[in-house]
Amino acid sequence: MSVVLILLPPSESKRAPARGLALDPGTRPVPLRAPTEQVLDALVEVCITSPADAARALKLTAGQWDLLDLNAGLRHAPAAPAWQVYDGVLYDALDFASLRGAARRRGLSDVWVVSALFGVVPLGEAIPAYRLSAGTSLPALPPLRQVWHEAIDEVVRAADPPVILDLRSGPYAMMWPVPADLRERTVTGKIWQAGPGGERVAVSHHNKAYKGRLTRSLLQSRRRPSTPKALVAAVTDLGWVAGLDNGRLDVVVDP
């Protein structure tokens, strides 16, 4: 772990690895092992025994029922580094495959994806493709945010990063609301666009892409900011228009 821990949301779409060893929850950080087994068991079980219920819980359309088979086989499915599995706009913009050297090494350890199935996943950790979102209710389990909250808190504190850049979306932020004693070192990223009258308008359509590009920029930077103010200075030096407002990193992009 370097000085900035970057928290990303997962992608709904994923690339299923064609080869690789199956997931072994016993190799995960100790706080994450039991909840991983718990959620994995519940997800696999409902997809095997009650596919109609699973499809409703996972909000699958008729053309997505193949994802039930994907989930049912999770215990034996090939796993690959998370950066190869997560797909979609944010991860396309991050373009991790093209990073080299120090930028790649930092990304493998310092960028964590917050996951409904795995709690948190560093980009370098091997996982299978799956379908499960933070708001899903699984039989015999409390809400996933309750399952994961304590475990995520424990691994974040063990990493003890001087700065946390939180780029998560709402449902995944609920899985680990930043505790009061960590707020001084946490910066929540917000992407804005300048409106026609100079006012700021929240970016929606390209929000994920900008977060992917921002993450890439920071991984490529030689600066190692150790405070939120230093993080904002680093982002500004990278060519972004940014400011700090009560723990929020405001990044303003061109229309």
C-alpha positions in Angstrom: 0.0 0.0 0.0 1.3 3.4 -1.0 -0.2 6.6 0.4 -3.5 6.9 -1.5 -6.1 4.1 -1.4 -8.6 4.5 -4.2 -12.1 2.9 -3.8 -14.0 2.2 -7.0 -17.5 0.7 -7.6 -17.7 -2.5 -9.6 -19.1 -2.9 -13.0 -22.4 -4.7 -13.7 -20.8 -6.3 -16.8 -17.9 -8.6 -16.4 -15.5 -10.6 -18.6 -15.5 -14.3 -17.6 -12.0 -15.7 -17.5 -11.4 -18.5 -19.9 -8.8 -20.2 -17.7 -7.3 -19.9 -14.3 -7.5 -21.5 -10.9 -10.8 -21.4 -9.1 -11.5 -19.0 -6.2 -10.1 -20.0 -2.8 -11.8 -17.8 -0.2 -9.2 -19.2 2.3 -6.5 -17.2 0.7 -8.3 -13.9 1.2 -7.5 -11.5 4.0 -8.7 -13.0 7.2 -11.6 -10.5 7.9 -13.0 -11.1 4.4 -13.0 -14.9 4.5 -16.1 -15.8 6.5 -18.4 -13.2 4.8 -17.1 -14.3 1.4 -18.1 -17.9 2.2 -21.4 -16.7 3.6 -22.4 -14.6 0.6 -21.0 -17.1 -1.9 -23.0 -20.0 -0.4 -26.2 -18.0 -0.4 -25.8 -16.8 -4.0 -24.8 -20.2 -5.4 -27.6 -22.0 -3.5 -30.4 -19.7 -4.6 -29.2 -19.8 -8.3 -29.2 -23.6 -8.2 -32.3 -24.4 -6.2 -34.6 -21.4 -6.9 -33.7 -19.9 -10.3 -36.9 -18.0 -10.7 -36.4 -16.4 -7.2 -32.8 -15.7 -8.0 -33.7 -14.0 -11.3 -36.1 -11.7 -9.5 -33.6 -10.9 -6.8 -30.9 -10.2 -9.3 -33.3 -8.2 -11.5 -32.4 -10.3 -14.6 -34.3 -10.0 -17.8 -35.4 -13.1 -19.8 -32.3 -12.8 -21.9 -30.0 -12.8 -18.9 -30.8 -16.1 -17.3 -27.4 -17.5 -18.4 -26.1 -15.4 -15.5 -27.8 -17.8 -13.1 -25.6 -20.6 -14.5 -22.6 -18.3 -14.1 -23.4 -17.8 -10.4 -24.3 -21.4 -9.8 -20.8 -22.4 -11.0 -18.8 -19.9 -9.0 -17.1 -22.4 -6.7 -15.3 -24.0 -9.7 -15.2 -21.1 -12.2 -11.8 -19.9 -13.4 -10.6 -16.7 -11.7 -8.4 -13.9 -13.1 -7.1 -10.6 -11.7 -10.0 -8.3 -11.0 -8.8 -5.7 -13.6 -9.3 -8.3 -16.3 -12.8 -9.2 -15.0 -14.5 -5.8 -14.4 -15.7 -4.3 -17.6 -17.7 -1.2 -18.6 -17.3 2.5 -19.0 -15.1 3.2 -15.9 -12.8 0.3 -16.5 -12.5 1.1 -20.2 -11.4 4.6 -19.3 -9.0 3.3 -16.7 -7.5 1.0 -19.4 -5.4 -0.8 -16.8 -4.0 -3.3 -19.3 -2.0 -0.5 -20.9 -0.3 0.7 -17.7 3.3 -0.3 -17.1 5.9 -0.1 -14.3 5.2 1.7 -11.1 1.7 2.8 -12.3 0.7 -0.9 -12.7 2.2 -1.9 -9.4 0.4 0.8 -7.6 -2.9 -0.1 -9.3 -2.6 -3.7 -8.4 -2.4 -3.0 -4.7 -3.8 0.5 -4.1 -7.0 0.4 -6.2 -9.8 -1.5 -4.4 -13.1 -2.4 -6.0 -16.0 -2.5 -3.5 -18.0 -5.7 -4.3 -21.3 -7.2 -3.1 -19.7 -10.7 -3.4 -16.2 -10.0 -2.1 -16.4 -6.9 0.1 -13.3 -5.3 -1.3 -11.1 -6.6 -4.1 -7.7 -5.1 -5.0 -7.3 -5.0 -8.8 -4.6 -7.6 -8.6 -6.7 -10.2 -6.7 -8.0 -13.1 -8.8 -11.8 -13.5 -8.9 -14.4 -15.2 -11.2 -17.1 -13.3 -13.1 -20.3 -13.0 -11.2 -23.6 -11.2 -11.0 -24.6 -9.6 -7.7 -25.2 -6.0 -6.8 -25.1 -4.2 -3.4 -28.9 -3.8 -3.2 -29.7 -7.5 -3.8 -31.4 -9.4 -1.0 -30.3 -13.0 -0.7 -32.3 -15.7 1.2 -31.2 -16.2 4.9 -28.8 -13.3 4.8 -29.2 -9.8 6.3 -28.7 -6.9 3.9 -25.3 -7.1 2.2 -24.2 -3.8 3.7 -24.6 -5.4 7.1 -22.7 -8.5 6.1 -19.7 -6.5 4.8 -19.5 -3.4 6.9 -17.3 -4.7 9.8 -15.0 -6.8 7.5 -14.4 -3.9 5.1 -13.7 -1.6 8.0 -11.1 -4.0 9.4 -9.2 -4.4 6.2 -9.2 -0.6 5.5 -7.8 0.1 9.0 -5.2 -2.7 8.6 -4.0 -1.0 5.4 -3.9 2.3 7.2 -3.7 4.6 4.1 -2.9 8.3 4.8 -5.4 9.3 2.2 -8.5 7.5 0.9 -10.0 8.7 -2.4 -13.6 7.4 -2.4 -15.1 7.2 -6.0 -17.8 4.7 -5.1 -21.4 5.0 -6.2 -24.2 5.3 -3.7 -25.1 1.6 -3.0 -21.5 0.7 -2.6 -20.8 3.6 -0.3 -23.6 2.2 1.9 -21.6 -1.0 2.4 -18.9 0.9 4.3 -19.9 4.5 5.3 -16.7 6.2 6.1 -16.3 6.2 10.0 -16.0 9.6 11.7 -12.4 8.9 12.8 -11.3 8.3 9.2 -13.1 11.3 7.6 -10.2 13.7 7.9 -8.1 11.5 5.6 -11.0 10.6 3.2 -11.8 12.6 0.1 -15.0 11.8 -1.8 -14.7 12.4 -5.5 -17.5 14.4 -7.3 -17.4 15.2 -11.0 -19.0 18.5 -12.1 -19.5 20.3 -15.4 -19.6 24.0 -15.8 -23.1 25.1 -16.9 -23.9 27.9 -19.4 -24.2 30.5 -16.6 -21.1 29.4 -14.8 -22.9 27.2 -12.3 -21.8 23.7 -11.6 -23.9 20.8 -12.9 -23.3 17.2 -11.7 -22.1 15.0 -14.5 -24.2 11.9 -14.9 -23.7 10.3 -18.4 -19.9 10.5 -18.4 -19.4 10.3 -14.7 -17.9 6.8 -14.7 -15.5 7.6 -17.6 -14.1 10.6 -15.8 -13.6 8.6 -12.6 -11.7 6.0 -14.6 -9.5 8.7 -16.2 -8.9 10.3 -12.9 -7.8 7.0 -11.4 -5.4 6.4 -14.3 -3.9 9.9 -14.0 -3.2 9.4 -10.3 -1.6 6.0 -10.9 0.7 7.5 -13.5 1.7 10.5 -11.3 5.0 10.5 -9.6 3.6 12.5 -6.7 2.7 10.7 -3.5 0.2 12.9 -1.7 -0.1 12.1 2.0 -2.9 14.5 2.9 -6.2 15.5 1.2 -4.8 18.9 0.4 -1.8 17.3 -1.2 -4.1 15.0 -3.2 -6.0 18.0 -4.6 -2.7 19.7 -5.5 -1.6 16.5 -7.3 -4.8 16.3 -9.2 -4.5 19.9 -10.2 -0.9 19.4 -11.4 -2.1 16.6 -13.6 -4.2 19.0 -15.5 -7.6 18.6 -13.8 -9.6 21.6 -12.5 -10.2 20.6 -8.9 -10.8 21.9 -5.4 -11.5 20.6 -1.9 -14.8 21.4 -0.2 -15.4 20.0 3.2 -13.9 16.6 2.4 -15.2 16.5 -1.2 -12.9 16.6 -4.2 -14.7 18.6 -6.7 -13.4 18.0 -10.3 -14.8 20.3 -12.9 -14.7 19.1 -16.5 -15.4 20.8 -19.8 -19.0 20.5 -21.2 
